[in-house]
């Protein structure tokens, strides 16, 4: 019996790469400058600080992939970048700098087609809905604000960010955190995402059903997912079909499954 849907964000709900990167960069520099001024620091360092932050995050991600650790330690990245530009890594400054690197998608990126309707369909099916995302700068609260800015926050029961968990998908800790958010059982959940490696494979290892979405690129020749969808409308249709099939099954079995 399905009880909850786990939704990837980048490449599933909004683009993996946002348009107008220069505009996003300018917004980040403005945010960083405001933070530096608020702490009595040199706001003229904002541009070079952003460059250091981005380069450090790329290296952090590379090392994580190379070692297989999948660790996401954004605070250490910010700490190193601050030192590189000659600023003391005060914990309060570190937290503020991380938040300053978050730019709201409103005005910078649109939800992918169907990304507004899919969470609504999940809610209409009376299923839990959890966003689960690898992130560089955004914690769960940041994502909630993003979704509020886009008018879809009310559809999500929980938001799981790698910044909070400390690991990136496909690390099991990300999926454990998502399940723990509502006390859901993996076998009663569906993982929806655009990555075979990060979304489908780890979810299947936990006995979840999976749907691979191919919205920004061609579908793979082979996938281990239970379904491969070319649109989010197709995803919603598949979920409705699965729920309908369960409803048509022995009602006593459905009730018994729900109790365990």
C-alpha positions as CSV (number, residue, x, y, z in Angstrom):
1,X,0.0,0.0,0.0
2,X,1.5,3.3,-1.1
3,X,1.8,5.9,1.7
4,X,4.4,8.4,0.6
5,X,6.2,9.8,-2.5
6,X,9.8,11.0,-2.4
7,X,10.5,13.7,-5.0
8,X,13.9,14.8,-6.2
9,X,14.2,18.5,-6.9
10,X,16.9,19.4,-9.5
11,X,16.1,17.9,-12.9
12,X,12.7,16.8,-11.5
13,X,10.8,19.8,-10.2
14,X,13.0,22.6,-11.5
15,X,16.0,22.6,-14.0
16,X,19.3,21.1,-13.0
17,X,21.0,24.2,-14.4
18,X,19.2,27.5,-14.0
19,X,19.1,29.9,-17.0
20,X,20.8,33.3,-16.8
21,X,23.7,32.2,-14.6
22,X,25.2,35.8,-14.7
23,X,22.0,37.1,-13.1
24,X,22.2,34.4,-10.4
25,X,25.8,35.3,-9.8
26,X,25.0,39.0,-9.4
27,X,22.3,38.2,-6.9
28,X,24.7,36.1,-4.9
29,X,27.3,38.8,-4.9
30,X,24.7,41.3,-3.7
31,X,23.6,38.9,-0.9
32,X,27.2,38.3,0.2
33,X,28.0,42.0,0.2
34,X,25.0,42.6,2.5
35,X,26.2,39.9,4.9
36,X,29.7,41.2,5.0
37,X,28.5,44.7,5.7
38,X,26.2,43.4,8.4
39,X,29.1,41.9,10.2
40,X,31.3,45.0,9.7
41,X,33.5,43.2,7.1
42,X,34.7,44.4,3.8
43,X,31.8,44.2,1.3
44,X,34.2,44.7,-1.6
45,X,35.3,41.1,-1.1
46,X,31.9,39.8,-2.1
47,X,32.8,38.9,-5.7
48,X,36.0,37.2,-4.9
49,X,34.4,35.4,-2.0
50,X,31.8,34.0,-4.3
51,X,34.4,32.7,-6.7
52,X,36.3,31.0,-3.8
53,X,33.1,29.5,-2.5
54,X,32.1,28.0,-5.9
55,X,35.6,26.7,-6.5
56,X,35.8,25.2,-3.0
57,X,32.4,23.5,-3.5
58,X,33.4,22.0,-6.8
59,X,36.6,20.5,-5.2
60,X,34.6,19.3,-2.2
61,X,32.2,17.5,-4.4
62,X,35.0,16.0,-6.5
63,X,36.7,14.7,-3.5
64,X,33.5,13.2,-2.2
65,X,32.9,11.4,-5.4
66,X,36.5,10.2,-5.7
67,X,36.6,8.8,-2.2
68,X,33.0,7.5,-2.3
69,X,32.3,9.1,1.1
70,X,29.4,11.2,-0.3
71,X,30.0,13.6,2.6
72,X,28.3,17.0,2.3
73,X,30.0,19.5,4.6
74,X,29.0,23.0,3.4
75,X,30.2,24.6,6.6
76,X,33.8,23.5,6.0
77,X,33.6,24.8,2.5
78,X,32.5,28.2,3.6
79,X,35.1,28.2,6.4
80,X,37.9,27.5,3.9
81,X,36.7,30.2,1.5
82,X,36.6,32.8,4.3
83,X,40.1,32.0,5.3
84,X,41.2,32.2,1.6
85,X,40.0,35.8,1.4
86,X,41.5,36.7,4.8
87,X,38.3,36.6,6.9
88,X,37.9,34.9,10.2
89,X,35.6,31.8,10.0
90,X,33.2,32.9,12.8
91,X,30.4,30.4,13.1
92,X,27.7,33.1,12.7
93,X,29.4,34.4,9.6
94,X,29.7,30.9,8.2
95,X,25.9,30.3,8.6
96,X,25.0,33.7,7.1
97,X,27.4,33.2,4.1
98,X,25.9,29.8,3.3
99,X,22.4,31.3,3.4
100,X,23.5,34.2,1.2
101,X,24.5,31.7,-1.6
102,X,20.9,30.7,-1.9
103,X,19.0,32.6,-4.5
104,X,15.2,32.1,-4.6
105,X,14.1,30.4,-7.8
106,X,11.3,33.0,-8.2
107,X,12.4,35.3,-11.0
108,X,15.4,33.1,-11.8
109,X,14.0,29.7,-12.7
110,X,10.6,28.2,-13.5
111,X,9.2,24.9,-12.3
112,X,9.4,22.3,-15.0
113,X,6.2,21.5,-16.8
114,X,3.9,19.6,-14.5
115,X,5.9,20.3,-11.4
116,X,3.1,22.2,-9.9
117,X,0.4,19.7,-10.7
118,X,2.4,16.6,-9.6
119,X,2.5,17.5,-5.9
120,X,-1.1,18.5,-6.1
121,X,-2.0,15.1,-7.5
122,X,0.0,13.4,-4.8
123,X,-1.9,15.3,-2.2
124,X,-5.2,14.4,-3.9
125,X,-4.3,10.8,-3.6
126,X,-3.9,11.3,0.1
127,X,-0.2,10.3,0.0
128,X,2.7,11.9,1.9
129,X,5.0,14.0,-0.2
130,X,8.7,14.6,0.7
131,X,11.3,16.6,-1.3
132,X,14.7,15.0,-1.1
133,X,17.6,16.8,-2.7
134,X,21.4,16.9,-2.9
135,X,22.3,20.6,-2.3
136,X,25.4,22.7,-2.1
137,X,24.0,25.7,-0.1
138,X,20.3,25.1,0.6
139,X,19.1,23.5,3.9
140,X,15.6,22.3,4.4
141,X,14.4,25.7,5.6
142,X,15.8,27.3,2.4
143,X,14.0,24.7,0.2
144,X,10.7,25.4,2.1
145,X,11.1,29.1,1.4
146,X,11.8,28.3,-2.3
147,X,8.6,26.2,-2.5
148,X,6.7,29.0,-0.7
149,X,8.1,31.5,-3.2
150,X,6.8,29.2,-6.0
151,X,3.4,28.6,-4.4
152,X,3.8,24.9,-3.8
153,X,5.1,24.6,-0.2
154,X,1.7,23.4,1.2
155,X,2.0,20.2,-0.8
156,X,5.2,19.0,1.0
157,X,5.1,17.2,4.4
158,X,8.9,17.3,4.8
159,X,12.0,18.5,3.0
160,X,15.3,16.6,3.2
161,X,18.5,18.4,2.2
162,X,22.0,16.9,2.0
163,X,23.2,20.1,3.8
164,X,21.2,19.0,6.9
165,X,21.9,15.3,6.6
166,X,25.6,15.7,5.9
167,X,25.6,13.2,3.0
168,X,24.5,13.2,-0.6
169,X,22.3,10.8,-2.4
170,X,22.8,7.9,-3.0
171,X,23.9,7.6,0.6
172,X,21.3,5.7,2.6
173,X,21.2,8.4,5.3
174,X,19.3,10.7,2.9
175,X,16.6,8.1,2.4
176,X,16.5,7.1,6.1
177,X,15.9,10.8,7.0
178,X,13.1,11.0,4.5
179,X,11.3,7.9,5.8
180,X,11.9,9.0,9.4
181,X,10.2,12.4,8.7
182,X,6.8,10.7,8.7
183,X,7.4,7.2,10.0
184,X,6.9,5.7,6.5
185,X,8.0,2.3,5.5
186,X,10.3,2.1,2.5
187,X,8.3,-0.7,0.9
188,X,5.2,1.6,0.9
189,X,7.0,4.5,-0.8
190,X,7.9,5.6,-4.3
191,X,11.1,7.5,-5.2
192,X,10.8,9.8,-8.2
193,X,13.9,11.4,-9.7
194,X,16.0,11.9,-12.8
195,X,19.1,9.9,-11.8
196,X,19.5,6.2,-12.0
197,X,22.5,6.3,-9.7
198,X,21.3,8.8,-7.1
199,X,17.6,8.1,-7.0
200,X,16.6,4.8,-8.6
201,X,19.3,2.4,-7.4
202,X,19.5,3.4,-3.7
203,X,15.7,3.5,-3.5
204,X,15.3,0.0,-5.0
205,X,17.9,-1.3,-2.6
206,X,15.5,-0.2,0.2
207,X,12.5,-2.0,-1.6
208,X,10.9,1.2,-2.8
209,X,9.1,1.5,-6.1
210,X,10.8,3.9,-8.4
211,X,10.0,6.2,-11.3
212,X,12.8,7.6,-13.4
213,X,12.0,10.9,-15.1
214,X,13.7,12.0,-18.3
215,X,12.6,15.6,-18.7
216,X,15.8,17.4,-19.7
217,X,17.5,14.6,-21.5
218,X,16.7,11.5,-23.5
219,X,15.6,8.4,-21.5
220,X,18.2,5.7,-20.9
221,X,18.3,2.6,-23.1
222,X,18.0,0.5,-19.9
223,X,16.7,1.4,-16.4
224,X,16.0,-0.7,-13.3
225,X,13.1,1.7,-12.4
226,X,9.6,0.4,-12.2
227,X,8.6,3.1,-14.7
228,X,10.3,5.6,-17.0
229,X,8.4,8.8,-17.6
230,X,8.9,11.5,-20.2
231,X,6.6,14.0,-18.5
232,X,5.5,14.7,-14.9
233,X,1.9,14.3,-16.1
234,X,2.9,10.7,-17.0
235,X,4.3,10.3,-13.4
236,X,1.0,11.5,-12.0
237,X,-0.9,9.0,-14.2
238,X,1.3,6.1,-13.1
239,X,0.7,7.0,-9.4
240,X,-3.0,7.1,-9.9
241,X,-2.9,3.8,-11.7
242,X,-0.9,2.2,-8.9
243,X,-3.2,3.6,-6.2
244,X,-6.3,2.4,-8.1
245,X,-4.8,-1.1,-8.5
246,X,-4.3,-1.3,-4.8
247,X,-7.8,-0.1,-4.1
248,X,-9.1,-2.8,-6.4
249,X,-7.2,-5.4,-4.4
250,X,-8.5,-7.2,-1.4
251,X,-9.5,-4.4,1.0
252,X,-8.6,-6.5,4.0
253,X,-5.1,-6.9,2.7
254,X,-4.8,-3.2,2.1
255,X,-5.9,-2.4,5.6
256,X,-3.5,-5.0,7.0
257,X,-0.6,-3.6,5.1
258,X,-1.3,-0.1,6.3
259,X,-1.1,-1.3,9.9
260,X,2.4,-2.6,9.5
